[in-house]
């Protein structure tokens, strides 16, 4: 059936064979046709194959190099995140690591700058880099955190985060995660200015933080967004001494705790709200409602401290609430209870400084407790012990000022310590000593006034 039907068909097959074309005497397969085509166009096919091989090789090499670069970039990101968010916080709890932390910050910042140059317009990477800068700034010198005491370096680091967030706001203006990072940045900027008694920029940044958090809640009212709103309202309350803002913040934290009763971060922040709001009552000489709020804060701090007694943050928070309890008891005339709370706070602060002898913030907090307990001893008639504690506090604040730490806050504490030393010497009829301390206090507050940095 497959035989040639005529001499013409045979002749045509012979001609196709001589031309290198497929013949009818063979099965018509793709491989057969391809082989004929290659033999017929050997030079062209060889050239095409060489070009294709070159292109494929180039594509494979480029893809491999791109994947290798991306893998190395991701490895660098992971390493830097580990240093910033895992190693640095752990070092804060290790005695005598302040200098090491400073050196680690400087090295990490160099790598962050390099990563920032290659971030492009990836919102996820921009958020990650901004969060890293903010965390480093907290370690460098943001109020309320264990830090190495360089507020100016912290401000510069936050400035780098501002550049990233500005890019992020154009690329992803309504993304909940992007709004979260922007609100966190504004909140820490507010705290950095508040620490230097620069109230107007502090309030401005705090209000921006609240606006960003409110936008995020409107878009997606999840736990994180509502917690951000509580945090930003708490910061605004700190910057404005607003009882109303403290109340709004408190209501949100309490609502969140009804959903997650053991969320330690929210418990800690609610405790802070109680403490600051109590301080407003104390300032108005309304001690009993203030003391009631401090009792709530103290209960939270004791709970968190019991869960992890070695946690520096838990120690810091409990010492703070003990100070506030002591203040309330003293205003009500219960010096015994006031001294007991202050002595426990002092013991905790002494231990924290012994564990971290070079950490400026730990020393600053110790100075605060020494001044507070000195006032109690003075009121109890123990002037010798009061003088000793005042002088220790004074030496700490002089050292901090020489090291450039603490801004307006530490300077104000120094001025207050000198003022109270003057009062103590005046009560002891040591007139020349009293006048010397008063002059020092006047000079400190005069300098702050000249800079427009007097605290409220």
Secondary structure as UniProt FT lines:
FT   HELIX           7..18
FT   TURN            19..20
FT   TURN            24..25
FT   HELIX           30..40
FT   HELIX           42..82
FT   HELIX           83..87
FT   HELIX           88..91
FT   TURN            92..93
FT   TURN            95..96
FT   HELIX           98..117
FT   TURN            120..121
FT   HELIX           123..141
FT   TURN            143..144
FT   HELIX           151..171
FT   TURN            173..174
FT   HELIX           176..194
FT   TURN            195..197
FT   HELIX           199..219
FT   HELIX           223..240
FT   HELIX           243..259
FT   TURN            261..262
FT   HELIX           264..283
FT   TURN            284..285
FT   HELIX           287..307
FT   TURN            309..310
FT   HELIX           312..331
FT   TURN            332..333
FT   HELIX           335..355
FT   TURN            357..358
FT   HELIX           360..379
FT   TURN            380..381
FT   HELIX           383..402
FT   TURN            403..404
FT   HELIX           407..427
FT   TURN            428..429
FT   HELIX           431..450
FT   TURN            451..452
//
